[in-house]
Each structure stands twice: as structure tokens, then as C-alpha cells.
Amino acid sequence: MTEQIAKVINSLGIHARPASLIVQTAIKYKSSVQLIKDGASADAKSIMSVMMLAAAEGSNVTVRAAGEDEVEAVEAIIKLFELKFNEE
């Protein structure tokens, strides 16, 4: 299992568009990918699950993956957070 903490730094948080980008990225990998915020867990391959986290700007989200390409999956999703989901 690989995990890394990401901070939500885009001003609108994880709304529909960023959630969609996360899902589109996660489904490229064979590993199971989860996002965890304040003890709540979301399947990163489900847009409804990701949006239910209600991760606002400033939130810390743990990106966790388990499987054969777990490192690559975590790195790709962390990159989305670092790029502010290409919003700013």
C-alpha cells in the first residue's frame, strides 16, 4: 500500500470538475485507489464517492492505493492536487 497526503489548494475545493479529473485519472490504474478526509473514505474511481468527501480549500486528503501500480496511481493523483486541478 502506498499513501501520501495532499492539501486542497484550489479555491473551490473538490467540486464536480476536480472530482471528475480524479476519477478519470484513478480508472487508468489497476490498483484500488481511495481518498480519505477526516476519517471518511471515498473510492477514487467513483465521482459520487469523491464528491461526498466535500473537501474544501485547505483540507488535507490522504491518497491511498493498493495494487501493482499503486505508486504511479498515487503520484498521478497528487499531481492533480499540486496543479490545482488546472483551475488557477
GROMACS elastic network, one bead per residue, 0.5 to 0.9 nm:
[ bonds ]
;  ai    aj funct       b0    kb
    1    64     6  0.70345   500
    1    65     6  0.57585   500
    1    67     6  0.71199   500
    1    70     6  0.68867   500
    1    71     6  0.83877   500
    2    63     6  0.82292   500
    2    64     6  0.57017   500
    2    65     6  0.54289   500
    2    66     6  0.64229   500
    2    67     6  0.89177   500
    2    70     6  0.61131   500
    2    71     6  0.60548   500
    2    74     6  0.71125   500
    3    62     6  0.66226   500
    3    63     6  0.53809   500
    3    65     6  0.63464   500
    3    66     6  0.87775   500
    3    70     6  0.86404   500
    3    71     6  0.82143   500
    3    74     6  0.66996   500
    4    61     6  0.84312   500
    4    62     6  0.56502   500
    4    63     6  0.54023   500
    4    64     6  0.66788   500
    4    74     6  0.71221   500
    4    75     6  0.84632   500
    4    78     6  0.77201   500
    5    60     6  0.65258   500
    5    61     6  0.56142   500
    5    63     6  0.60892   500
    5    64     6  0.86714   500
    5    78     6  0.80678   500
    6     9     6  0.89213   500
    6    59     6  0.83758   500
    6    60     6  0.57230   500
    6    61     6  0.52328   500
    6    62     6  0.61124   500
    6    63     6  0.71007   500
    6    77     6  0.89936   500
    6    78     6  0.61968   500
    6    81     6  0.65777   500
    6    82     6  0.79272   500
    7    57     6  0.79616   500
    7    58     6  0.61587   500
    7    59     6  0.57350   500
    7    61     6  0.61687   500
    7    62     6  0.86594   500
    7    81     6  0.70128   500
    7    82     6  0.81441   500
    8    11     6  0.81774   500
    8    13     6  0.61411   500
    8    14     6  0.75493   500
    8    55     6  0.72358   500
    8    56     6  0.68018   500
    8    57     6  0.50620   500
    8    58     6  0.52470   500
    8    59     6  0.53472   500
    8    60     6  0.63553   500
    8    61     6  0.73806   500
    8    81     6  0.62761   500
    8    82     6  0.83058   500
    8    84     6  0.76075   500
    9    12     6  0.85840   500
    9    13     6  0.72716   500
    9    56     6  0.86871   500
    9    57     6  0.54931   500
    9    58     6  0.59866   500
    9    59     6  0.80865   500
    9    81     6  0.71291   500
    9    82     6  0.75978   500
    9    83     6  0.88262   500
    9    84     6  0.61276   500
   10    13     6  0.56563   500
   10    14     6  0.81634   500
   10    56     6  0.85807   500
   10    57     6  0.60084   500
   10    58     6  0.83945   500
   10    81     6  0.79265   500
   10    82     6  0.89254   500
   10    83     6  0.85421   500
   10    85     6  0.73305   500
   10    86     6  0.88602   500
   10    87     6  0.71220   500
   10    88     6  0.71472   500
   11    56     6  0.78671   500
   11    57     6  0.54399   500
   11    58     6  0.85553   500
   11    84     6  0.84944   500
   11    87     6  0.87857   500
   11    88     6  0.84463   500
   12    15     6  0.68473   500
   12    56     6  0.67192   500
   12    57     6  0.63067   500
   12    87     6  0.89529   500
   13    18     6  0.79855   500
   13    54     6  0.78436   500
   13    55     6  0.57363   500
   13    58     6  0.80258   500
   13    59     6  0.81892   500
   13    84     6  0.89784   500
   14    17     6  0.75803   500
   14    18     6  0.53483   500
   14    19     6  0.58660   500
   14    50     6  0.80822   500
   14    51     6  0.68016   500
   14    53     6  0.83384   500
   14    54     6  0.67322   500
   14    55     6  0.54444   500
   14    56     6  0.63351   500
   14    57     6  0.79401   500
   14    85     6  0.88787   500
   15    18     6  0.58000   500
   15    19     6  0.60143   500
   15    20     6  0.85911   500
   15    50     6  0.89250   500
   15    51     6  0.63666   500
   15    54     6  0.76300   500
   15    55     6  0.80662   500
   15    56     6  0.84627   500
   16    19     6  0.51250   500
   16    20     6  0.60567   500
   16    21     6  0.87328   500
   16    47     6  0.78629   500
   16    48     6  0.89971   500
   16    51     6  0.68368   500
   17    20     6  0.50748   500
   17    21     6  0.63603   500
   17    22     6  0.87619   500
   17    85     6  0.82306   500
   18    22     6  0.62021   500
   18    23     6  0.86554   500
   18    80     6  0.83047   500
   18    81     6  0.88085   500
   18    84     6  0.85887   500
   18    85     6  0.57728   500
   18    86     6  0.87734   500
   18    87     6  0.87872   500
   19    22     6  0.51006   500
   19    23     6  0.62626   500
   19    24     6  0.86012   500
   19    44     6  0.84076   500
   19    46     6  0.86799   500
   19    47     6  0.58407   500
   19    48     6  0.83530   500
   19    50     6  0.59361   500
   19    51     6  0.61685   500
   20    23     6  0.51339   500
   20    24     6  0.60397   500
   20    25     6  0.85172   500
   20    46     6  0.87276   500
   20    47     6  0.60758   500
   20    50     6  0.86589   500
   21    24     6  0.50675   500
   21    25     6  0.61094   500
   21    26     6  0.85312   500
   21    77     6  0.87979   500
   21    80     6  0.78238   500
   21    85     6  0.74497   500
   22    25     6  0.51848   500
   22    26     6  0.60321   500
   22    27     6  0.86483   500
   22    44     6  0.65700   500
   22    45     6  0.76280   500
   22    47     6  0.81358   500
   22    50     6  0.81656   500
   22    77     6  0.63726   500
   22    80     6  0.74532   500
   22    85     6  0.88500   500
   23    26     6  0.50376   500
   23    27     6  0.60771   500
   23    28     6  0.87773   500
   23    43     6  0.88137   500
   23    44     6  0.56054   500
   23    46     6  0.62033   500
   23    47     6  0.61045   500
   23    50     6  0.80512   500
   24    27     6  0.56380   500
   24    28     6  0.69741   500
   24    45     6  0.75121   500
   25    28     6  0.56158   500
   25    29     6  0.76757   500
   25    44     6  0.87970   500
   25    45     6  0.83313   500
   25    73     6  0.78161   500
   25    76     6  0.70870   500
   25    77     6  0.67860   500
   25    80     6  0.89319   500
   26    29     6  0.57724   500
   26    30     6  0.85107   500
   26    31     6  0.83766   500
   26    32     6  0.82607   500
   26    33     6  0.65867   500
   26    44     6  0.60922   500
   26    45     6  0.56366   500
   26    73     6  0.65058   500
   26    74     6  0.86346   500
   26    76     6  0.82293   500
   26    77     6  0.73084   500
   27    30     6  0.73662   500
   27    31     6  0.87196   500
   27    32     6  0.89206   500
   27    33     6  0.87440   500
   27    44     6  0.81395   500
   27    45     6  0.56886   500
   28    73     6  0.81724   500
   29    32     6  0.78524   500
   29    33     6  0.85045   500
   29    67     6  0.89079   500
   29    68     6  0.87689   500
   29    69     6  0.65342   500
   29    70     6  0.78403   500
   29    72     6  0.81457   500
   29    73     6  0.61715   500
   30    33     6  0.89249   500
   30    67     6  0.68041   500
   30    68     6  0.69792   500
   30    69     6  0.65740   500
   30    70     6  0.81343   500
   30    73     6  0.87053   500
   31    65     6  0.61189   500
   31    66     6  0.53151   500
   31    68     6  0.61151   500
   31    69     6  0.58532   500
   31    70     6  0.55630   500
   31    73     6  0.73746   500
   32    43     6  0.79408   500
   32    44     6  0.81134   500
   32    45     6  0.82420   500
   32    64     6  0.82854   500
   32    65     6  0.54916   500
   32    66     6  0.54559   500
   32    67     6  0.64493   500
   32    70     6  0.78006   500
   32    73     6  0.89755   500
   33    42     6  0.85957   500
   33    43     6  0.62839   500
   33    44     6  0.53997   500
   33    45     6  0.70950   500
   33    63     6  0.72566   500
   33    64     6  0.57110   500
   33    66     6  0.67289   500
   33    67     6  0.88176   500
   33    70     6  0.78501   500
   33    73     6  0.74597   500
   33    74     6  0.78055   500
   34    41     6  0.65477   500
   34    42     6  0.54693   500
   34    44     6  0.50389   500
   34    45     6  0.80862   500
   34    50     6  0.88525   500
   34    62     6  0.80134   500
   34    63     6  0.59552   500
   34    64     6  0.51521   500
   34    65     6  0.62250   500
   34    66     6  0.89040   500
   35    40     6  0.82470   500
   35    41     6  0.57194   500
   35    42     6  0.51174   500
   35    43     6  0.65442   500
   35    44     6  0.60547   500
   35    50     6  0.73457   500
   35    53     6  0.83856   500
   35    61     6  0.63214   500
   35    62     6  0.55625   500
   35    64     6  0.62858   500
   35    65     6  0.88237   500
   36    39     6  0.61782   500
   36    40     6  0.54774   500
   36    42     6  0.62823   500
   36    53     6  0.79758   500
   36    60     6  0.86305   500
   36    61     6  0.55440   500
   36    63     6  0.66309   500
   36    64     6  0.77694   500
   37    40     6  0.52835   500
   37    41     6  0.65991   500
   37    42     6  0.84740   500
   37    53     6  0.66625   500
   37    54     6  0.88245   500
   37    55     6  0.73738   500
   37    59     6  0.76689   500
   37    60     6  0.65530   500
   37    62     6  0.65541   500
   38    41     6  0.84475   500
   38    53     6  0.88218   500
   38    59     6  0.89106   500
   38    60     6  0.81954   500
   38    61     6  0.80245   500
   40    53     6  0.69851   500
   41    49     6  0.83328   500
   41    50     6  0.86518   500
   41    53     6  0.76504   500
   42    45     6  0.85903   500
   42    46     6  0.78251   500
   42    48     6  0.87886   500
   42    49     6  0.50696   500
   42    50     6  0.54781   500
   42    51     6  0.85702   500
   42    52     6  0.77117   500
   42    53     6  0.69365   500
   43    46     6  0.55764   500
   43    47     6  0.82428   500
   43    48     6  0.88883   500
   43    49     6  0.58201   500
   43    50     6  0.65825   500
   44    47     6  0.72263   500
   44    49     6  0.71815   500
   44    50     6  0.59709   500
   44    63     6  0.87045   500
   45    49     6  0.81057   500
   45    50     6  0.80127   500
   46    49     6  0.52208   500
   46    50     6  0.62783   500
   46    51     6  0.87028   500
   47    50     6  0.51395   500
   47    51     6  0.61142   500
   47    52     6  0.85715   500
   48    51     6  0.51651   500
   48    52     6  0.61284   500
   49    52     6  0.52206   500
   49    53     6  0.70402   500
   50    53     6  0.56752   500
   50    54     6  0.78814   500
   50    55     6  0.87602   500
   51    54     6  0.57507   500
   51    55     6  0.78041   500
   52    55     6  0.83140   500
   53    56     6  0.89334   500
   55    58     6  0.81964   500
   55    59     6  0.57911   500
   55    60     6  0.79979   500
   55    61     6  0.77226   500
   56    59     6  0.56703   500
   57    60     6  0.88560   500
   63    74     6  0.61516   500
   63    77     6  0.75005   500
   63    78     6  0.73994   500
   64    70     6  0.80782   500
   64    73     6  0.87730   500
   64    74     6  0.65852   500
   65    69     6  0.83633   500
   65    71     6  0.74121   500
   65    73     6  0.68455   500
   65    74     6  0.63116   500
   66    69     6  0.77745   500
   66    70     6  0.52190   500
   66    71     6  0.84749   500
   67    70     6  0.51904   500
   67    71     6  0.87159   500
   68    71     6  0.83301   500
   69    72     6  0.55861   500
   69    73     6  0.62905   500
   69    74     6  0.88743   500
   70    73     6  0.50861   500
   70    74     6  0.62101   500
   70    75     6  0.85870   500
   71    74     6  0.53594   500
   71    75     6  0.61875   500
   71    76     6  0.86549   500
   72    75     6  0.51152   500
   72    76     6  0.60973   500
   72    77     6  0.87132   500
   73    76     6  0.52603   500
   73    77     6  0.63865   500
   73    78     6  0.86381   500
   74    77     6  0.53309   500
   74    78     6  0.60556   500
   74    79     6  0.85540   500
   75    78     6  0.51346   500
   75    79     6  0.61487   500
   75    80     6  0.89010   500
   76    79     6  0.51732   500
   76    80     6  0.67267   500
   77    80     6  0.51756   500
   77    81     6  0.67692   500
   77    82     6  0.88916   500
   78    81     6  0.52172   500
   78    82     6  0.63266   500
   78    83     6  0.87472   500
   79    83     6  0.61362   500
   79    84     6  0.86215   500
   79    85     6  0.85463   500
   80    83     6  0.51709   500
   80    84     6  0.62978   500
   80    85     6  0.50930   500
   80    86     6  0.76910   500
   81    84     6  0.50848   500
   81    85     6  0.59312   500
   81    86     6  0.89473   500
   82    85     6  0.75430   500
   83    86     6  0.55866   500
   83    87     6  0.80433   500
   83    88     6  0.83353   500
   84    87     6  0.58474   500
   84    88     6  0.65219   500
   85    88     6  0.79931   500
